[in-house]
C-alpha cells in the first residue's frame, strides 16, 4: 500500500485574503466542488474575520454552509479569535485553524497583539471547544507563523519555536502547523525543526506544514518535511497568496506541484493532477491580472507518469 499524503487546499483563504478583487460566492463554490471532484479532500474555505476588515470573506458563513454540503470534504476555516471560533463551531466546521506568530514583532504587526495575548486567546478557544460534545467538536489546529524566520526580526531561534509548540500542545490543540510564512526556510532547517517539534510534542499531535515559495525553495522544503515524517501539507492552487510582510514575495507552494512531488516520490494523494490543473481555469477567469504559478501546469505531466496508487494496483 502506498502511504498517503494529505495535500490541503488553502487558496480560498490564504490565496484570496490579500487580493482586492472579491470573488463571487458561486465561483468560490465552483472552485471547491471542482477540487473535490479532482480528489482534494481538505479545504480551508474562508476566514471568520469582520467583513469590514476583509470584504473577501463577507460571505464566509454562506461559503461554509454550502461547502459542508459537499460529500467527502473536510471543511476548515481560519479564526482570528474566540468570536470567530464560536461562529465556525456553530456552523459545524470540521477543523478550526488558528495562527500565532513565533516572532513577537510579526504577531504585533499581523494581529495587533502580543504573542502572550494570542496564546491566551488560543487557550480560551480550546476551553470553549471542550464544551462541545465529542462527535460535534471541531478539531483545533494552531499554525506557528514565522517558524523559520521573520522579515522584521530576521532569524527565529529553533528553541523558541519548540517552546511555542510545547505550549500550544499543552493547551490542547489537535494539530500544529509549522509555517515558513516569509520564505526563510531551507531543507536542512525544515528537517531539523520538524524532528525537534515531533520529539517535543509526542505522537498524538498531528504535524502539518504551511510553506511559501518566496525564494523558490517551497517544493524542496516539502520534500524535506516528507523526509522528516510530515504527511499533511497546506498548498494553494496556482500558488496564490503570500504574506504582506514579505514585499515582492510569491505565494504559497503550488497545490499542483506538491501533488506531483508526492506522487513522484511514491506516496498517494488520491488527487487527479489533470483534473486539478483544469480547476485553474475557474480561478484565472475570476482573477484576471493576478500572477499565477505552477510548473506542472506549465510543462504538463511527463510521458509515462504513473500515480502511486496505480503502481500499487499493478
TORGUGU-29994 format. One record per residue: residue number from 1; chain; x, y, z of N, C-alpha, C in turn. Coordinates in steps of 0.02 Angstrom, whole numbers, plus 50000, padded with zeros to 5 digits. Example, Ala and Ser with C-alpha at 12.3 -4.5 7.8 and 13.67 -1.06 7.14 Angstrom:
<atoms>
  num  chaine     nx     ny     nz    cax    cay    caz     cx     cy     cz
    1       A  50660  49716  50390  50615  49775  50390  50660  49835  50390
    2       A  50642  49888  50354  50684  49947  50357  50645  50002  50394
</atoms>
This chain:
<atoms>
  num  chaine     nx     ny     nz    cax    cay    caz     cx     cy     cz
    1       A  50042  49940  50000  50000  50000  50000  50044  50063  50000
    2       A  50032  50108  49953  50068  50171  49952  50045  50213  50011
    3       A  50092  50244  50046  50075  50286  50104  50041  50350  50080
    4       A  49991  50373  50119  49950  50430  50100  49981  50495  50124
    5       A  49982  50545  50081  49999  50614  50099  49939  50657  50084
    6       A  49919  50696  50134  49862  50740  50127  49885  50810  50105
    7       A  49862  50830  50046  49875  50898  50022  49812  50939  50033
    8       A  49818  50990  50075  49761  51030  50095  49760  51096  50056
    9       A  49703  51112  50028  49697  51173  49988  49682  51233  50033
   10       A  49725  51284  50030  49714  51345  50069  49705  51407  50025
   11       A  49700  51396  49959  49695  51452  49914  49633  51495  49925
   12       A  49578  51464  49946  49517  51502  49956  49521  51549  50016
   13       A  49569  51536  50060  49579  51581  50117  49645  51619  50109
   14       A  49700  51585  50115  49765  51619  50113  49778  51648  50044
   15       A  49755  51613  49992  49766  51637  49924  49726  51700  49909
   16       A  49667  51706  49937  49622  51762  49921  49625  51820  49969
   17       A  49653  51810  50029  49643  51860  50081  49675  51928  50066
   18       A  49727  51929  50025  49759  51993  50009  49744  52017  49939
   19       A  49697  51983  49905  49678  52002  49837  49617  52048  49841
   20       A  49621  52106  49809  49567  52155  49814  49505  52135  49775
   21       A  49513  52098  49721  49455  52076  49682  49415  52027  49724
   22       A  49352  52043  49738  49310  51998  49778  49282  51944  49731
   23       A  49296  51882  49747  49273  51826  49707  49201  51809  49727
   24       A  49154  51806  49680  49085  51790  49697  49077  51723  49732
   25       A  49027  51719  49775  49016  51657  49813  49008  51597  49767
   26       A  48969  51603  49715  48958  51546  49670  49023  51522  49638
   27       A  49068  51569  49624  49132  51550  49594  49174  51512  49646
   28       A  49173  51536  49708  49209  51500  49761  49183  51429  49768
   29       A  49117  51421  49765  49089  51354  49771  49106  51311  49711
   30       A  49107  51340  49652  49128  51302  49592  49200  51279  49599
   31       A  49242  51321  49626  49312  51304  49639  49316  51246  49688
   32       A  49280  51252  49743  49280  51198  49794  49257  51132  49764
   33       A  49201  51133  49730  49173  51071  49702  49219  51040  49650
   34       A  49251  51082  49609  49296  51057  49558  49358  51024  49589
   35       A  49383  51054  49643  49440  51023  49677  49421  50957  49710
   36       A  49362  50955  49740  49340  50892  49770  49332  50839  49715
   37       A  49306  50858  49658  49299  50811  49602  49367  50785  49578
   38       A  49419  50826  49588  49486  50806  49569  49520  50763  49623
   39       A  49487  50758  49682  49514  50715  49734  49538  50751  49797
   40       A  49536  50817  49797  49556  50854  49857  49502  50844  49911
   41       A  49524  50829  49972  49476  50812  50024  49479  50857  50085
   42       A  49522  50908  50084  49528  50953  50141  49539  51023  50113
   43       A  49492  51069  50127  49497  51137  50101  49482  51187  50157
   44       A  49527  51236  50164  49515  51292  50210  49476  51343  50169
   45       A  49411  51350  50184  49366  51384  50137  49360  51459  50148
   46       A  49380  51485  50207  49370  51556  50221  49405  51574  50286
   47       A  49397  51638  50304  49420  51663  50368  49362  51698  50402
   48       A  49351  51684  50466  49297  51716  50503  49320  51782  50534
   49       A  49334  51829  50490  49354  51896  50511  49297  51944  50496
   50       A  49294  52002  50529  49241  52051  50514  49244  52072  50440
   51       A  49188  52074  50406  49187  52092  50335  49217  52161  50320
   52       A  49213  52207  50369  49242  52274  50357  49318  52271  50352
   53       A  49348  52219  50382  49420  52211  50378  49440  52176  50314
   54       A  49403  52124  50296  49418  52086  50235  49353  52072  50198
   55       A  49333  52116  50153  49271  52106  50115  49270  52040  50076
   56       A  49329  52013  50062  49333  51949  50026  49295  51894  50063
   57       A  49290  51900  50129  49258  51848  50169  49192  51869  50199
   58       A  49160  51918  50168  49094  51938  50190  49044  51881  50184
   59       A  49057  51835  50138  49013  51777  50126  49037  51715  50163
   60       A  49078  51723  50214  49109  51666  50248  49058  51614  50271
   61       A  49003  51637  50300  48955  51589  50327  48919  51551  50270
   62       A  48901  51587  50217  48869  51553  50161  48915  51503  50127
   63       A  48977  51523  50116  49026  51478  50086  49035  51416  50129
   64       A  49040  51427  50195  49049  51371  50241  48990  51324  50239
   65       A  48929  51351  50244  48869  51308  50244  48866  51267  50179
   66       A  48879  51299  50123  48874  51263  50060  48931  51213  50051
   67       A  48989  51229  50077  49045  51182  50073  49032  51120  50116
   68       A  48999  51131  50173  48983  51074  50217  48934  51025  50185
   69       A  48900  51047  50133  48853  51003  50098  48888  50962  50043
   70       A  48952  50974  50033  48990  50937  49981  49013  50871  50012
   71       A  48991  50814  49985  49008  50750  50015  49084  50737  50015
   72       A  49107  50709  50071  49177  50688  50075  49227  50743  50087
   73       A  49205  50805  50099  49251  50860  50107  49260  50878  50181
   74       A  49323  50883  50202  49338  50912  50267  49342  50987  50260
   75       A  49298  51022  50294  49293  51095  50288  49328  51127  50347
   76       A  49379  51167  50331  49416  51204  50382  49407  51278  50370
   77       A  49416  51318  50424  49412  51390  50419  49461  51421  50467
   78       A  49488  51478  50448  49533  51515  50492  49492  51559  50539
   79       A  49513  51561  50602  49479  51604  50650  49531  51648  50683
   80       A  49518  51713  50689  49567  51757  50720  49561  51761  50796
   81       A  49505  51737  50823  49492  51746  50895  49435  51701  50917
   82       A  49416  51706  50981  49363  51664  51008  49296  51675  50972
   83       A  49281  51737  50955  49218  51751  50920  49216  51715  50854
   84       A  49272  51715  50817  49275  51678  50754  49266  51604  50765
   85       A  49295  51577  50819  49287  51506  50835  49215  51489  50849
   86       A  49180  51533  50885  49110  51521  50900  49068  51521  50836
   87       A  49083  51565  50789  49047  51566  50726  49059  51501  50687
   88       A  49122  51480  50684  49138  51420  50646  49108  51357  50677
   89       A  49112  51353  50743  49085  51294  50777  49009  51291  50769
   90       A  48976  51348  50771  48903  51350  50764  48882  51324  50695
   91       A  48923  51337  50645  48908  51313  50577  48924  51239  50568
   92       A  48969  51213  50610  48985  51142  50606  49048  51126  50566
   93       A  49095  51174  50562  49157  51159  50526  49192  51100  50558
   94       A  49231  51066  50517  49267  51007  50542  49332  51024  50577
   95       A  49363  51080  50556  49426  51100  50589  49429  51176  50592
   96       A  49451  51201  50649  49462  51272  50658  49537  51285  50659
   97       A  49560  51330  50617  49631  51346  50611  49646  51413  50643
   98       A  49694  51414  50687  49713  51475  50724  49788  51486  50712
   99       A  49809  51549  50710  49879  51564  50696  49907  51611  50748
  100       A  49967  51594  50772  50006  51640  50813  50076  51642  50784
  101       A  50105  51701  50779  50173  51707  50754  50223  51694  50810
  102       A  50275  51657  50796  50327  51646  50845  50368  51710  50855
  103       A  50374  51749  50802  50406  51815  50805  50359  51865  50839
  104       A  50383  51895  50892  50342  51945  50928  50324  52003  50883
  105       A  50372  52027  50845  50360  52085  50801  50309  52069  50747
  106       A  50314  52010  50718  50267  51991  50665  50197  51985  50693
  107       A  50191  51956  50753  50125  51948  50783  50093  52016  50797
  108       A  50134  52063  50823  50108  52130  50837  50086  52165  50772
  109       A  50124  52157  50719  50106  52189  50656  50047  52154  50622
  110       A  50043  52089  50630  49993  52050  50594  49924  52052  50627
  111       A  49922  52043  50693  49858  52040  50729  49851  52091  50785
  112       A  49900  52135  50790  49898  52191  50837  49892  52169  50910
  113       A  49927  52115  50926  49930  52095  50996  49993  52054  51008
  114       A  50012  52047  51070  50073  52010  51087  50063  51936  51078
  115       A  50117  51899  51076  50111  51826  51071  50078  51798  51134
  116       A  50092  51828  51191  50060  51805  51253  49985  51813  51249
  117       A  49962  51868  51220  49890  51879  51213  49860  51829  51164
  118       A  49896  51814  51110  49871  51765  51061  49867  51695  51092
  119       A  49917  51677  51131  49916  51611  51163  49860  51607  51215
  120       A  49847  51662  51249  49791  51663  51298  49724  51654  51263
  121       A  49717  51685  51203  49655  51677  51165  49648  51606  51140
  122       A  49704  51575  51120  49701  51505  51099  49677  51461  51156
  123       A  49700  51476  51216  49678  51437  51274  49603  51444  51285
  124       A  49576  51505  51276  49504  51515  51283  49466  51476  51230
  125       A  49493  51474  51170  49460  51437  51116  49460  51362  51132
  126       A  49516  51336  51156  49520  51266  51173  49471  51248  51228
  127       A  49464  51292  51277  49415  51280  51331  49344  51282  51305
  128       A  49330  51329  51260  49264  51333  51229  49248  51268  51192
  129       A  49296  51242  51154  49283  51182  51115  49272  51120  51159
  130       A  49302  51120  51217  49292  51064  51263  49219  51058  51285
  131       A  49182  51112  51281  49112  51112  51299  49066  51084  51246
  132       A  49093  51068  51188  49054  51040  51133  49061  50964  51135
  133       A  49006  50928  51128  49009  50855  51132  49057  50828  51079
  134       A  49090  50774  51096  49146  50749  51056  49128  50738  50982
  135       A  49069  50712  50969  49051  50697  50900  49040  50758  50856
  136       A  49030  50816  50888  49017  50878  50850  49073  50929  50858
  137       A  49123  50912  50895  49177  50959  50911  49226  50965  50853
  138       A  49240  51025  50828  49290  51032  50775  49360  51017  50802
  139       A  49403  50993  50759  49473  50986  50777  49504  51056  50780
  140       A  49556  51063  50819  49588  51128  50828  49660  51124  50805
  141       A  49676  51166  50756  49745  51171  50730  49774  51238  50748
  142       A  49836  51239  50770  49871  51302  50781  49930  51305  50733
  143       A  49930  51356  50691  49987  51369  50648  50036  51415  50682
  144       A  50100  51395  50681  50152  51436  50711  50187  51474  50654
  145       A  50164  51535  50642  50191  51575  50588  50262  51597  50602
  146       A  50299  51612  50550  50369  51634  50553  50413  51585  50592
  147       A  50398  51521  50586  50438  51471  50622  50510  51467  50596
  148       A  50520  51490  50535  50587  51482  50504  50621  51549  50491
  149       A  50590  51604  50513  50620  51669  50503  50567  51723  50495
  150       A  50588  51785  50503  50542  51842  50503  50573  51901  50467
  151       A  50536  51934  50423  50563  51992  50387  50576  52051  50433
  152       A  50546  52050  50493  50556  52105  50540  50614  52091  50587
  153       A  50615  52029  50615  50666  52012  50665  50725  51972  50636
  154       A  50716  51945  50576  50768  51902  50549  50759  51831  50572
  155       A  50813  51799  50593  50810  51728  50612  50767  51720  50675
  156       A  50733  51664  50679  50693  51646  50738  50724  51584  50768
  157       A  50747  51587  50830  50781  51529  50861  50736  51467  50862
  158       A  50766  51410  50845  50728  51347  50848  50702  51333  50918
  159       A  50741  51351  50968  50719  51339  51037  50654  51376  51052
  160       A  50646  51435  51024  50584  51472  51035  50525  51438  51001
  161       A  50536  51413  50940  50483  51377  50905  50462  51315  50944
  162       A  50511  51277  50967  50496  51216  51006  50457  51234  51069
  163       A  50476  51288  51102  50441  51310  51162  50368  51327  51146
  164       A  50356  51362  51091  50288  51379  51071  50249  51315  51056
  165       A  50280  51268  51022  50247  51204  51006  50226  51167  51069
  166       A  50271  51167  51118  50255  51134  51182  50197  51169  51217
  167       A  50196  51235  51213  50142  51273  51246  50074  51260  51213
  168       A  50072  51261  51147  50007  51251  51114  49985  51178  51120
  169       A  50032  51132  51122  50014  51062  51134  49983  51054  51203
  170       A  50012  51088  51253  49985  51084  51321  49916  51116  51326
  171       A  49904  51166  51285  49838  51199  51284  49784  51151  51261
  172       A  49802  51104  51217  49754  51054  51197  49736  51053  51123
  173       A  49781  51078  51080  49767  51077  51008  49773  51005  50982
  174       A  49742  50992  50926  49747  50927  50894  49804  50924  50843
  175       A  49818  50983  50813  49869  50985  50761  49910  51049  50768
  176       A  49973  51044  50746  50018  51102  50744  50047  51106  50674
  177       A  50043  51165  50644  50073  51176  50578  50131  51224  50586
  178       A  50190  51203  50564  50247  51249  50562  50244  51286  50495
  179       A  50246  51352  50499  50237  51392  50439  50301  51431  50422
  180       A  50321  51425  50359  50375  51466  50332  50343  51526  50299
  181       A  50318  51571  50339  50273  51625  50318  50305  51671  50267
  182       A  50369  51686  50275  50401  51735  50231  50460  51706  50193
  183       A  50465  51640  50190  50513  51608  50146  50585  51611  50168
  184       A  50597  51601  50233  50665  51597  50258  50690  51525  50262
  185       A  50644  51477  50258  50661  51407  50270  50704  51377  50215
  186       A  50742  51326  50234  50781  51286  50187  50775  51213  50209
  187       A  50791  51165  50165  50779  51095  50182  50813  51072  50247
  188       A  50873  51095  50261  50906  51074  50323  50868  51099  50384
  189       A  50846  51162  50382  50808  51189  50438  50741  51154  50445
  190       A  50710  51138  50389  50645  51103  50391  50653  51035  50426
  191       A  50701  50996  50403  50711  50930  50433  50725  50935  50508
  192       A  50771  50980  50526  50792  50986  50596  50734  51007  50641
  193       A  50698  51059  50621  50646  51087  50665  50586  51041  50671
  194       A  50564  51010  50616  50507  50965  50622  50523  50906  50667
  195       A  50584  50880  50662  50603  50824  50706  50605  50845  50779
  196       A  50630  50905  50792  50632  50929  50861  50561  50939  50888
  197       A  50517  50967  50847  50448  50978  50870  50412  50912  50881
  198       A  50424  50863  50838  50394  50797  50848  50418  50767  50914
  199       A  50482  50771  50928  50509  50744  50991  50479  50779  51051
  200       A  50467  50845  51043  50443  50885  51100  50368  50876  51112
  201       A  50329  50863  51060  50256  50862  51068  50227  50792  51071
  202       A  50264  50741  51049  50240  50673  51053  50198  50652  50994
  203       A  50180  50588  50991  50147  50559  50932  50074  50576  50923
  204       A  50041  50604  50975  49969  50616  50970  49951  50681  50936
  205       A  50000  50725  50927  49988  50789  50892  50004  50779  50818
  206       A  49956  50795  50775  49969  50793  50703  50012  50853  50684
  207       A  50066  50841  50647  50108  50895  50623  50093  50908  50549
  208       A  50087  50971  50532  50074  50991  50463  50123  51047  50444
  209       A  50127  51060  50379  50171  51114  50356  50130  51165  50317
  210       A  50154  51227  50320  50124  51282  50281  50182  51322  50253
  211       A  50202  51306  50192  50261  51336  50161  50242  51386  50107
  212       A  50283  51438  50102  50277  51486  50048  50338  51479  50002
  213       A  50330  51497  49940  50383  51489  49890  50420  51554  49878
  214       A  50428  51593  49930  50454  51661  49925  50521  51664  49888
  215       A  50565  51617  49902  50632  51617  49871  50645  51553  49831
  216       A  50591  51521  49809  50599  51465  49764  50615  51398  49795
  217       A  50612  51393  49861  50629  51330  49894  50567  51293  49919
  218       A  50508  51315  49899  50447  51285  49926  50442  51210  49917
  219       A  50450  51186  49856  50443  51115  49843  50500  51076  49875
  220       A  50560  51104  49874  50617  51071  49908  50603  51065  49982
  221       A  50572  51115  50011  50556  51111  50082  50501  51060  50096
  222       A  50454  51053  50050  50404  50999  50058  50438  50931  50058
  223       A  50485  50921  50013  50522  50857  50010  50559  50845  50076
  224       A  50589  50897  50104  50625  50889  50167  50577  50872  50224
  225       A  50518  50903  50224  50469  50888  50276  50444  50816  50270
  226       A  50436  50792  50209  50416  50722  50199  50469  50677  50229
  227       A  50533  50693  50218  50587  50653  50247  50583  50653  50323
  228       A  50560  50709  50352  50555  50714  50425  50492  50683  50452
  229       A  50450  50654  50408  50391  50618  50431  50325  50656  50427
  230       A  50326  50717  50399  50264  50756  50393  50222  50727  50336
  231       A  50157  50723  50348  50112  50694  50297  50051  50739  50282
  232       A  50052  50800  50307  49997  50848  50295  50026  50914  50272
  233       A  50005  50937  50213  50036  50995  50182  49984  51045  50156
  234       A  49988  51107  50180  49948  51161  50151  49978  51180  50083
  235       A  49935  51198  50036  49958  51222  49971  49902  51262  49940
  236       A  49918  51301  49889  49869  51346  49858  49869  51336  49783
  237       A  49811  51324  49755  49804  51318  49682  49832  51380  49648
  238       A  49871  51370  49596  49903  51425  49559  49956  51461  49600
  239       A  49970  51438  49661  50020  51472  49702  49998  51540  49727
  240       A  49932  51550  49733  49906  51614  49758  49925  51624  49831
  241       A  49929  51686  49851  49940  51702  49921  50006  51738  49932
  242       A  50028  51737  49994  50090  51772  50012  50078  51819  50070
  243       A  50129  51828  50110  50123  51870  50169  50136  51944  50151
  244       A  50094  51990  50173  50104  52061  50158  50168  52089  50189
  245       A  50197  52052  50237  50259  52075  50269  50321  52045  50236
  246       A  50312  52016  50176  50368  51993  50135  50361  52026  50067
  247       A  50381  52089  50061  50369  52126  50000  50398  52091  49938
  248       A  50358  52089  49885  50381  52058  49823  50378  51983  49822
  249       A  50351  51953  49875  50352  51880  49881  50301  51848  49836
  250       A  50318  51788  49811  50268  51746  49779  50226  51714  49834
  251       A  50179  51672  49814  50131  51647  49862  50149  51581  49895
  252       A  50096  51545  49913  50104  51479  49944  50133  51430  49894
  253       A  50158  51374  49920  50178  51320  49875  50117  51300  49833
  254       A  50130  51281  49771  50077  51268  49722  50047  51199  49734
  255       A  49982  51196  49742  49949  51132  49755  49967  51079  49704
  256       A  49963  51098  49640  49976  51050  49586  50047  51023  49590
  257       A  50096  51066  49606  50166  51044  49608  50179  51000  49669
  258       A  50146  51015  49726  50154  50974  49786  50126  50904  49774
  259       A  50068  50900  49741  50039  50835  49725  50086  50795  49679
  260       A  50113  50829  49629  50159  50795  49583  50220  50769  49620
  261       A  50248  50809  49665  50306  50787  49704  50289  50725  49744
  262       A  50233  50728  49781  50215  50671  49824  50205  50608  49784
  263       A  50169  50613  49729  50157  50554  49687  50221  50528  49656
  264       A  50265  50573  49637  50329  50553  49607  50374  50517  49657
  265       A  50365  50533  49721  50405  50500  49773  50374  50435  49796
  266       A  50317  50416  49766  50286  50352  49783  50232  50355  49836
  267       A  50211  50415  49854  50156  50423  49901  50092  50435  49862
  268       A  50036  50414  49889  49972  50427  49856  49938  50487  49888
  269       A  49909  50529  49846  49870  50587  49870  49796  50579  49854
  270       A  49779  50531  49812  49710  50520  49788  49685  50578  49746
  271       A  49731  50619  49719  49713  50677  49680  49732  50666  49607
  272       A  49686  50681  49562  49698  50676  49490  49728  50742  49466
  273       A  49792  50740  49446  49826  50801  49428  49797  50836  49367
  274       A  49777  50798  49318  49749  50828  49258  49683  50865  49274
  275       A  49642  50835  49316  49580  50869  49337  49596  50930  49380
  276       A  49647  50924  49422  49666  50980  49465  49690  51039  49424
  277       A  49731  51027  49375  49755  51081  49332  49697  51116  49297
  278       A  49645  51078  49280  49587  51109  49247  49551  51158  49292
  279       A  49555  51148  49358  49522  51193  49405  49552  51264  49400
  280       A  49615  51268  49379  49647  51333  49373  49606  51381  49329
  281       A  49571  51354  49279  49533  51396  49234  49480  51437  49271
  282       A  49449  51406  49322  49399  51441  49362  49430  51500  49398
  283       A  49488  51488  49427  49522  51540  49467  49549  51595  49422
  284       A  49580  51576  49367  49610  51626  49323  49558  51670  49290
  285       A  49500  51642  49275  49446  51683  49247  49418  51732  49298
  286       A  49417  51711  49361  49390  51755  49413  49439  51810  49434
  287       A  49504  51799  49421  49554  51846  49445  49600  51868  49388
  288       A  49573  51901  49338  49616  51925  49284  49667  51976  49310
  289       A  49728  51969  49286  49780  52016  49306  49822  51993  49365
  290       A  49799  51940  49400  49840  51914  49455  49896  51870  49426
  291       A  49949  51862  49465  50004  51817  49446  49987  51746  49466
  292       A  49998  51699  49420  49985  51629  49434  50048  51588  49423
  293       A  50058  51538  49466  50119  51499  49466  50103  51425  49457
  294       A  50154  51385  49445  50145  51313  49441  50182  51283  49382
  295       A  50231  51241  49396  50271  51211  49344  50235  51153  49310
  296       A  50196  51115  49348  50159  51059  49318  50108  51085  49267
  297       A  50075  51139  49285  50026  51169  49239  50060  51194  49176
  298       A  50121  51218  49183  50158  51245  49126  50185  51190  49081
  299       A  50215  51139  49111  50250  51088  49071  50209  51025  49058
  300       A  50156  51013  49097  50117  50952  49090  50151  50894  49126
  301       A  50116  50838  49128  50144  50777  49159  50194  50744  49112
  302       A  50247  50716  49139  50296  50684  49095  50267  50620  49064
  303       A  50292  50603  49006  50270  50543  48972  50282  50482  49016
  304       A  50231  50440  49022  50237  50380  49063  50226  50391  49137
  305       A  50206  50452  49157  50193  50465  49228  50140  50418  49255
  306       A  50153  50391  49314  50106  50344  49345  50094  50365  49418
  307       A  50032  50365  49438  50015  50381  49506  50036  50324  49553
  308       A  50050  50343  49615  50073  50293  49664  50021  50238  49675
  309       A  49957  50256  49677  49907  50204  49688  49899  50159  49627
  310       A  49913  50186  49567  49911  50145  49507  49967  50094  49507
  311       A  50026  50115  49531  50082  50069  49536  50067  50013  49586
  312       A  50033  50033  49640  50015  49984  49691  49968  49931  49663
  313       A  49920  49954  49622  49870  49907  49596  49898  49863  49540
  314       A  49953  49886  49509  49979  49850  49450  50008  49782  49469
</atoms>
